[in-house]
Amino acid sequence: MTVCYSTFTLMIDFLYRFRFWLLTLVAGLVVVLTPGVRTAVQIDNSLSVWFLEGDPALRAYRDYQARFGNDEVVTLVVHDSAGLLRTPYLGSLSALSQELAALPDVAAVLGPGTTTIAGRGLMAGAHPLLSAQTSEAKVRQDLSRLPTLREQLFSPDFQTTRLLIELKTSPTFDARRADILAKIRGVAARHLPPGHYWLGGVGVLYAGLNALSEQDFGRFLGLGYGLMFLALLLLYRNLRLLLYVGGIVGLATYLTLGVYGAMGYRLNLMTVLLPMVLILLGIMDALHIINERNLVLTEPGQTPHSAALTALRHTLAPCLATMLTTAAGFLALVSSPMAILRTFGGFAALGIVLCLFFTFLLGVLLLPGYQGRPRATMQAAGGLARLYTWVDAHPRQLTALALVLTVAAAFGALRLRADTYTLGYFPDDHAVVRDHQAMQRTWGAYMPLELLVEPRPGHTLHDAAVVQAAAAFADSARTLAGVGRVAGFHTLYLAGLETVVPASRARAALGSQSLLNRVHARLVPDYPQLTRQFIDEASGTGRITVAGPMLSARELTAKSEVLLRMARHTLGPVATVRAAGYQPLYARIVDYVTRSQASSLGWSAVVIFGLVWWFVGSFRLALLTLAPNLLPVLLLLGLMGWAGIALDTATASIAAIVLSLCTDDTVHFVHHYQQLRRQNLAPAAARFATITHVGPTILLSSGVLFVGYLAMTLASLKTVMLFGLLTAVSIAAAFYAELLVFPLLLARFDREKPAVEAVK
């Protein structure tokens, strides 16, 4: 590193001289950014958080919404084993539908309570299917001649029905989703007995994730901080040091969230982890400085005041280097094609810079007045001295262990798969999961897989060839495992024909162009809401909705490809077909996660290597430094592969984070080792002295962080739980790599040679 020691001395002297002015400036920033913090701590997991604005898939989704409205449909399933065609339900389903339709945010309600039945013949009048005066016999009679309509409204035994509640689009929709769903639940509770109805759909999942994210953010932020600070208090038994570490983490987190909120962002599934990431990095540098101060204090003539300032001068260079390498690891996430990971990486890097600033600003404020003696540091140093003596005596056995772990991890990493399953983020006993299971059990598959059908030139949606091909596709789709009901523009024409000809002849009548023309002419004026669900008159495109099970992104991609092949086989000669709606975005996450993992890990490795090379001034030593830091990453990926933990939006970022974390302690190790070698200390003695000097910080910080992150495994949200578990395992792996593997590598590649030559 080209910056000389005197420069760092001047920087620390500057901070010490103007410490109160700088603290006043920070206090002003805290006040100014308070509104931003209030904005930031709200939860938003909407699509705009996940996808970049120019993403072609997002543009296609918005085009689809422009044609067919908000596809975030709430599915309300009602079930009673005694049957729904009884007097209480006949009236309540109608009243329920009317009250739901009257809600300001509801565009339409499709279900038995809003369905009208046309009389026989094209000119016959129509009447509501349900009302308070309708009898069970009348409903059965009406639906007996309309099997297509009956299939969409009721289960075969009339014990279950489904209401589709289409929501209006609005600029504030995402922010008000939870309130909208609460109103829908309130209306349902007024008309239906408890335990006989359930809500599902994409919006229900989003609202559930938002609630869990908000709950876990408050709970585990407090728990993680509390456990870490308790561990620090037990180790050092000094409130001033606790204030020092807490101030670093608290101020860095507060200002980061303030800027985050001021720029219009809200916490999501990824950025909810920012406080836990910043406490990890803030504690590490703070403990390195405290450890250095304790060791300097043992030197003759040092006072607590002089030892603190000397320690800050000694550690500024490696802390600056680790800040750059760690920030680079997070900034590598900016290469991700996912907006949620880019935002997380960018603001994590900002927080890391702030951690460094407050580490030294609060250091010159608080550490000179710290009178404590280095008990924890000395005890840890003694234990590490004994450990290293044992390590130095068993190099072959430990090398063999490292090789075995590496091979096992490599095979595990080959088993790793990218996937995401939104329902899997919830605890098994969560209300969203229970409702989903009840809906699947009583109604069947209900999650919509949307297909957009655009007739080829010379054709229209109500051409006999197009309608027949769509009906043939629906028949084929129903044969797939897990597929439920299929509804689309062809269903409208088939249901319309059943009012004209006997149901047994309706399928054959799909080939009559004249009948289809007459049904089409009646559909638009008589059933505008129903028609708008499946036909966009302006573009002449149609919609087919295939009800499928709740799938992971990888499974959904496979299912969608099968459906598209079927659709192109039947509809291909007369129309083009493509996947549409929310599901293609969800399926695309697998591809994005894989690319994010590869790009972020690759970029972070390259940039970190370059920064370490610049810092240590030796290509060979930089390469040697990077090698043990890749081992925890490989062990992490191997563990995920063997345990069947998929790469998803939360776990995709961990590899780059782990690499940055490991590099932090290794840079401190190399920095001190180089200093000792330049003082002509022999390699073995330099390694021993470095481990007893830097090792206590690595040991103590690893223990504190391991406890804090392990506490996150108690989280309700499985993304938070997995992040905590995998980070805790990575911290243990990093400790193993830094204090056992790295010294063995140094012993092999830096043998007893002249001191200056050995570090080049």
Secondary structure, 3 states (H helix, E strand, C coil): CCCCHHHHHHHHHHHHHCHHHHHHHHHHHHHHCHHHHHHHCCECCCHHHHECCCCHHHHHHHHHHHHHCCCCEEEEEEECCCCCCCHHHHHHHHHHHHHHHCCCCEEEEECHHHCEEECCCCCCCEEECCCCCCCHHHHHHHHHCCHHHHHHHECCCCCEEEEEEEECCCCCHHHHHHHHHHHHHHHHHHHCCCCCEEEECHHHHHHHHHHHHHHHHHHHHHHHHHHHHHHHHHHHCCHHHHHHHHHHHHHHHHHHHHHHHHCCCCECCCHHHHHHHHHHHHHHHHHHHHHHHHHHHCCCCCCHHHHHHHHHHHHHHHHHHHHHHHHHHHHHHHHCCEHHHHHHHHHHHHHHHHHHHHHHHHHHHHHHHCCCCCHHHHHHHHHHHHHHHHHHHCHHHHHHHHHHHHHHHHHHHHCCCECCCHHHHCCCCCHHHHHHHHHHHHCCCCEEEEEEEEECCCCCCCCHHHHHHHHHHHHHHCCCCCCCCEEEHHHHHHHHHHCCCCHHHHHHHCCCHHHHHHHHHHHHHHCHHHHHHHEECCCCEEEEEEEECCCCHHHHHHHHHHHHHHHHHHHCCCEEEEEECHHHHHHHHHHHHHHHHHHHHHHHHHHHHHHHHHHHCCHHHHHHHHHHHHHHHHHHHHHHHHHCCCECCCHHHHHHHHHHHHHHHHHHHHHHHHHHHHCCCCHHHHHHHHHHHHHHHHHHHHHHHHHHHHHHHHCCCHHHHHHHHHHHHHHHHHHHHHHHHHHHHHHHHCCCCCHHHHCC
